[in-house]
Amino acid sequence: MIKLIASDIDGTLLTNHGQIVPERTADLIRRLIDKGIYFTAASGRQYSNLRRMFDPISENICYAAENGCLCAHKNEIISKMYLPQDICMDIIDAIHDFPDCYGMVSGVNTSYIDTDNPEIYDLIKNTNKYNVTKVKDLKTDVPEPILKIAVCDPKHGTTRIGPHFGKLFHGEVHAVTAGLIWVDFVGDNANKGLGLKAILDYLHIDPSECIAFGDQLNDIEMLKVAGTSYAMSTGMPEVRALANHITDCVDDVLEEILRTL
């Protein structure tokens, strides 16, 4: 019996770079909730951004935000996993030293940047619709513990930063692709799979009663936790290889699930 459905957002639930969940998708989620099935938005995005995306159903779903570093059930935050401070300092230094890339640090309610590049601020604030705070220096001016660090390379995508930072911090943190131009750094104690497991434990749901959807490398742990997994047909080869099923459209699968209830 299905009790919870978890889905990645960018490239999975949303395939058109949108910033608002379409009405068709929102209606399907409402109908699932009415049938007693929980829905979890699992993403590298910040918590406040996800809540904005899912308005007006944001009060009724679960979240595994910041790649599982912050998990919430409806309005209640149920887990937070922070990066060690010393590793944060090393990562920020490495980002500052690598050309054509920009760092972003995640707190609970806002993200922080220290670049003066107006295009990066515009991308994060106006395109991605994030809460973002400009500081002078990410190493000294972030006033809260750090959940996650992200690095973006708008010119080259992840082709340079993925291998470079993955090798640089191998064994210390996980560096995973999180979209076309972003790589996320999360601690060993945080990923979407652990985030999903925290939500399942909180709701007393067995993983076998869960379905998960994803397309990128940062979805792999989540797909492994779920009893049934779907990869997007446009997803990474590694993700498609491990999933139980392949789909072109999450909404189509949700509609089929509703027909069987």
Backbone torsions as a table, in degrees:
resi	resn	phi	psi	omega
1	MET	NA	132.1	-179.8
2	ILE	-81.5	127.1	177.5
3	LYS	-119.1	-19.9	179.8
4	LEU	-149.1	138.4	175.2
5	ILE	-120.5	127.9	178.6
6	ALA	-117.8	137.2	179.3
7	SER	-138.6	135.6	163.7
8	ASP	-60.5	162.3	-177.2
9	ILE	-103.4	-73.0	-172.7
10	ASP	-70.8	123.1	-178.1
11	GLY	85.7	-5.3	-177.8
12	THR	-124.2	-79.8	176.8
13	LEU	-69.7	-38.7	174.8
14	LEU	-111.0	123.7	-177.1
15	THR	-115.7	8.5	-176.1
16	ASN	-123.4	23.1	-179.1
17	HIS	61.8	25.3	-178.6
18	GLY	-73.5	163.3	-179.8
19	GLN	-117.3	-1.5	177.6
20	ILE	-131.6	137.3	178.3
21	VAL	-67.6	126.2	-178.6
22	PRO	-60.2	155.1	-177.4
23	GLU	-61.2	-38.0	178.4
24	ARG	-58.9	-46.6	-179.8
25	THR	-64.1	-45.2	179.6
26	ALA	-60.6	-39.9	179.5
27	ASP	-65.7	-40.4	177.6
28	LEU	-63.0	-41.2	179.4
29	ILE	-65.9	-41.3	176.6
30	ARG	-57.6	-45.7	-178.5
31	ARG	-64.5	-38.6	176.1
32	LEU	-63.9	-43.7	178.5
33	ILE	-61.9	-40.0	178.0
34	ASP	-62.4	-26.0	178.0
35	LYS	-88.3	3.5	177.9
36	GLY	88.6	15.4	-179.9
37	ILE	-102.5	127.5	177.5
38	TYR	-77.3	149.6	173.9
39	PHE	-122.6	134.5	178.6
40	THR	-120.3	125.3	172.4
41	ALA	-88.3	114.7	-176.6
42	ALA	-114.0	118.5	-170.0
43	SER	-156.8	159.0	168.2
44	GLY	-76.7	-7.8	180.0
45	ARG	-68.7	161.0	178.9
46	GLN	-74.8	157.3	-176.2
47	TYR	-60.1	-48.3	-178.1
48	SER	-64.3	-34.9	177.4
49	ASN	-65.4	-42.6	178.7
50	LEU	-64.0	-41.3	178.8
51	ARG	-62.2	-39.1	177.3
52	ARG	-64.3	-41.1	-178.7
53	MET	-62.9	-35.7	-173.2
54	PHE	-96.5	6.4	173.5
55	ASP	-60.8	132.7	12.4
56	PRO	-100.2	16.3	177.3
57	ILE	-101.1	12.0	-174.0
58	SER	-62.6	-26.1	-178.3
59	GLU	-77.3	-10.3	-169.4
60	ASN	-113.9	6.3	-177.1
61	ILE	-123.9	172.6	176.9
62	CYS	-103.0	162.7	-178.2
63	TYR	-137.1	135.3	165.3
64	ALA	-118.3	84.3	-173.3
65	ALA	-90.2	167.6	177.7
66	GLU	51.4	44.1	-178.9
67	ASN	57.1	37.3	176.2
68	GLY	90.1	-0.5	179.8
69	CYS	-71.4	-25.8	178.2
70	LEU	-132.7	122.2	-179.5
71	CYS	-121.2	142.4	-177.2
72	ALA	-142.8	147.5	172.2
73	HIS	-114.8	111.0	-174.7
74	LYS	56.9	-115.4	-176.8
75	ASN	-96.4	0.1	-172.5
76	GLU	-105.2	122.0	173.6
77	ILE	-75.5	124.6	-175.3
78	ILE	-108.4	-15.4	175.2
79	SER	-159.1	146.6	174.2
80	LYS	-138.7	133.4	178.3
81	MET	-123.8	120.2	-175.5
82	TYR	-102.8	151.5	172.1
83	LEU	-76.8	142.7	174.9
84	PRO	-59.8	139.1	-174.0
85	GLN	-60.5	-41.1	-177.7
86	ASP	-65.5	-37.7	177.9
87	ILE	-68.3	-37.5	176.8
88	CYS	-56.7	-45.1	-179.1
89	MET	-62.2	-40.8	179.1
90	ASP	-65.6	-40.3	-179.6
91	ILE	-66.1	-44.4	179.9
92	ILE	-62.0	-41.8	176.2
93	ASP	-59.0	-44.1	-177.8
94	ALA	-65.3	-37.4	177.3
95	ILE	-65.6	-44.3	178.8
96	HIS	-62.0	-29.5	-176.6
97	ASP	-85.8	-13.7	-175.3
98	PHE	-98.7	129.6	-173.7
99	PRO	-70.8	150.2	171.7
100	ASP	62.7	28.4	174.6
101	CYS	-136.0	160.3	-171.6
102	TYR	-137.9	138.8	-177.9
103	GLY	-98.5	151.2	175.0
104	MET	-140.1	130.5	-177.6
105	VAL	-108.8	135.8	-176.3
106	SER	-103.8	125.7	165.5
107	GLY	-102.3	-169.2	-176.9
108	VAL	-70.2	-45.2	-173.1
109	ASN	-113.8	-7.2	179.2
110	THR	-150.7	162.5	171.6
111	SER	-110.2	157.7	-175.7
112	TYR	-124.2	138.6	173.4
113	ILE	-131.1	156.5	176.5
114	ASP	-127.2	14.3	177.4
115	THR	-84.2	150.0	174.2
116	ASP	-94.0	3.4	-179.3
117	ASN	-71.5	112.9	-176.8
118	PRO	-66.3	-24.7	179.8
119	GLU	-69.2	-34.0	178.0
120	ILE	-70.4	-44.1	176.4
121	TYR	-59.1	-43.8	-179.5
122	ASP	-63.9	-40.7	178.2
123	LEU	-59.3	-47.8	-175.5
124	ILE	-74.1	-44.3	-174.6
125	LYS	-78.5	-48.7	-169.5
126	ASN	-100.2	-30.9	177.5
127	THR	-86.0	-52.3	-178.9
128	ASN	-82.8	-12.1	176.7
129	LYS	62.4	40.6	178.1
130	TYR	-89.1	153.5	159.5
131	ASN	-74.6	122.7	-176.7
132	VAL	-137.9	139.0	-179.9
133	THR	-121.9	126.4	177.9
134	LYS	-85.3	126.9	176.7
135	VAL	-124.2	164.6	-179.2
136	LYS	-72.8	-39.7	-175.9
137	ASP	-149.2	123.3	-179.0
138	LEU	-64.6	-24.2	-178.2
139	LYS	-75.3	-30.3	-171.6
140	THR	-118.1	-16.9	-167.7
141	ASP	-114.4	8.3	175.6
142	VAL	-87.2	117.7	-168.8
143	PRO	-89.5	21.0	-178.6
144	GLU	-152.4	163.8	176.1
145	PRO	-60.0	152.9	-173.9
146	ILE	-99.5	121.7	176.5
147	LEU	-77.0	-44.3	-171.8
148	LYS	-156.4	151.3	170.7
149	ILE	-119.8	137.1	177.1
150	ALA	-123.7	149.4	175.9
151	VAL	-129.0	136.8	179.0
152	CYS	-123.3	150.5	177.0
153	ASP	-132.8	89.6	-175.9
154	PRO	-62.8	-27.2	-177.1
155	LYS	-78.3	-42.7	-170.4
156	HIS	-114.4	-2.2	-175.4
157	GLY	68.5	-145.8	-176.7
158	THR	-94.9	4.4	-174.5
159	THR	-63.8	-32.1	178.3
160	ARG	-95.2	-50.0	-171.6
161	ILE	-71.3	-30.2	179.2
162	GLY	-60.1	-60.3	179.5
163	PRO	-63.8	-39.4	-176.0
164	HIS	-63.0	-54.4	-175.8
165	PHE	-76.4	-30.2	176.0
166	GLY	-60.9	-42.2	178.4
167	LYS	-72.2	-39.3	-175.4
168	LEU	-62.9	-37.8	-175.0
169	PHE	-116.2	22.9	177.7
170	HIS	-59.3	130.2	-179.8
171	GLY	90.2	-13.0	179.2
172	GLU	-104.1	-46.4	178.1
173	VAL	-142.1	167.6	173.1
174	HIS	-91.9	126.5	173.2
175	ALA	-110.7	111.5	-173.3
176	VAL	-127.1	142.8	175.3
177	THR	-66.3	140.8	-177.8
178	ALA	-139.7	56.8	-176.8
179	GLY	120.0	-171.3	-172.9
180	LEU	-76.3	-29.0	-175.5
181	ILE	-126.3	4.4	-173.2
182	TRP	-115.7	142.0	166.6
183	VAL	-123.6	131.9	-178.7
184	ASP	-106.0	141.0	172.9
185	PHE	-107.8	120.2	175.8
186	VAL	-130.4	156.8	-178.9
187	GLY	-72.7	168.5	177.9
188	ASP	-63.6	-19.4	-178.3
189	ASN	-95.6	15.8	-176.7
190	ALA	-147.3	129.3	167.9
191	ASN	-165.5	174.6	-177.2
192	LYS	-64.1	-31.0	178.6
193	GLY	-66.1	-45.7	177.3
194	LEU	-66.2	-35.7	176.2
195	GLY	-63.6	-45.3	177.8
196	LEU	-62.6	-41.0	179.3
197	LYS	-62.3	-38.4	178.2
198	ALA	-62.2	-40.6	179.4
199	ILE	-68.6	-44.1	178.8
200	LEU	-60.1	-43.6	179.1
201	ASP	-64.2	-41.1	-179.9
202	TYR	-61.5	-37.8	-178.0
203	LEU	-92.4	0.9	-179.3
204	HIS	58.3	47.6	178.6
205	ILE	-114.3	134.1	177.3
206	ASP	-77.0	141.7	178.9
207	PRO	-55.1	-28.5	178.9
208	SER	-64.9	-17.2	-179.7
209	GLU	-97.0	17.9	-175.6
210	CYS	-121.3	142.8	171.9
211	ILE	-117.1	138.4	179.1
212	ALA	-132.4	147.2	179.6
213	PHE	-122.9	141.0	176.9
214	GLY	-163.5	172.1	-179.1
215	ASP	-141.6	-19.8	-174.3
216	GLN	-113.2	171.3	-178.2
217	LEU	-61.0	-29.3	179.2
218	ASN	-75.2	0.4	176.0
219	ASP	-98.1	-9.5	-170.6
220	ILE	-59.7	-47.9	-178.5
221	GLU	-61.7	-37.7	178.5
222	MET	-64.6	-43.6	179.9
223	LEU	-64.7	-32.1	178.0
224	LYS	-70.6	-33.0	-179.9
225	VAL	-70.3	-41.2	-174.1
226	ALA	-68.8	145.3	176.8
227	GLY	-64.5	-33.5	178.1
228	THR	-130.0	132.3	-176.0
229	SER	-126.9	143.4	176.2
230	TYR	-124.1	132.4	170.8
231	ALA	-108.0	147.0	175.4
232	MET	-73.3	144.9	-179.9
233	SER	-62.7	-22.2	177.9
234	THR	-93.9	5.5	-174.9
235	GLY	-75.8	174.4	178.4
236	MET	-62.5	145.4	-179.3
237	PRO	-54.9	-39.2	-179.7
238	GLU	-63.8	-33.8	-179.9
239	VAL	-73.7	-44.1	178.5
240	ARG	-62.3	-35.0	-176.5
241	ALA	-67.4	-31.7	-175.5
242	LEU	-95.3	-16.4	-175.6
243	ALA	-73.0	152.6	175.3
244	ASN	-71.9	-32.0	-176.0
245	HIS	-139.8	157.9	174.5
246	ILE	-117.9	138.7	178.1
247	THR	-139.3	154.2	173.7
248	ASP	-90.1	-19.3	-170.2
249	CYS	-154.0	120.2	178.2
250	VAL	-63.0	-41.9	-178.3
251	ASP	-56.6	-39.1	180.0
252	ASP	-63.1	-39.2	178.5
253	VAL	-68.4	-41.1	178.3
254	LEU	-61.4	-40.5	177.6
255	GLU	-63.2	-40.4	178.4
256	GLU	-65.4	-39.5	176.6
257	ILE	-61.0	-44.4	179.6
258	LEU	-62.6	-34.6	179.5
259	ARG	-66.8	-25.7	-177.4
260	THR	-89.3	-9.3	-176.8
261	LEU	-81.1	NA	NA
